[in-house]
Amino acid sequence: MTHARPAVVLAALAAASVALVGCSSGSEPAASGEPSSTGLTLEQVQEAGVLVVGTEGTYSPFSFHEGGAGELTGYDVEVITAVAEELGVEVEFQETQWDAIFAGLDSGRFDVIANQVSITPERLERYEFSTPYTYSPGVLIVPEGSDITGFDALEGRTSAQSLTSNWAEVATDAGADVEEVEGFAQAAELLRQGRVDATINDRLTFLDYEQSQGGETGLEVVAETEEVSESAVAFRAGSESLVAAVDEALAALAADGTLAEISERYFGEDVSQP
């Protein structure tokens, strides 16, 4: 459920609108100066018969190899594969480290990126984006039965946070004492042990953790941020006809329930809608 937030966290939450994509690296990927390739048209993709997609391949549950060595799979992989089918072309994945993924798009190594790329003002100045296919607010997570019911109740409490994420700043600005952890799994364990009172993270991380635990976590979400991270397919500037076609494909996949089905398989609920 959603609770109103105290004024103290408004600015921090606005500044920390979830940069979910690239959480595996924790940094903004580098571009390669001015893009060396022009935009790509739908006609060019259809003539080639293939949509070449940049993705990490090491970013579960979005783009990863099952068991570390199996076939490439994941939420983003399935979504963009379904989009390519709607366009009538094959899909080819180019696995790339997050830090180099936009440089690969700039150079024309691949046509698009599908890797939980969140839409930000800075990226909009340089790239084009499809309509979002993932929506994720920040969430306040506590043990079941906790007396913490919103961000305003964090004053003087302890919140487990990775210091490399924006959420540590949000917790601090809400008045919490921060206990440093290496990742969400460690934060969840400290919560269950009663050693901390809360943690703040993006909703997708919590949903993925719930899925991995069979739904039995002993934890619950008691508040959400108003700001929502929106992730979409990224394109080079000048790819208007391809963007429009991908948007049409995503709309068709939403209408026939495909996006919801893929989403529920990975997260237990539909995160493809706001």
Buried (B, 14 or more C-beta within 10 A) or exposed (E): EEBEBBEBBBEBBEEBBBBBBBBBBEEBBEBEEEBEBEBBBBEEBBEBEBBBBBBBBBBBBBBBBEEEEEEBBBBBBBBBBBBBBBBEBEBEBBBBEBEBBBBBBBBBBBBBBBBBBBBBEEBEEBBBBBBBBBBBBBBBBBBEEBEBEBBBBBEEBBBBBBEBBBBBBBBBBBBBBBBEBEBBEBBBEBBBEEEBBBBBBBBBBBBBBBBEEEEEBEBBBBBBBEBBBBBBBBBBBBBEBBBEBBBBBBEBBBEEEBBBBBBBEBBEBBBBEE
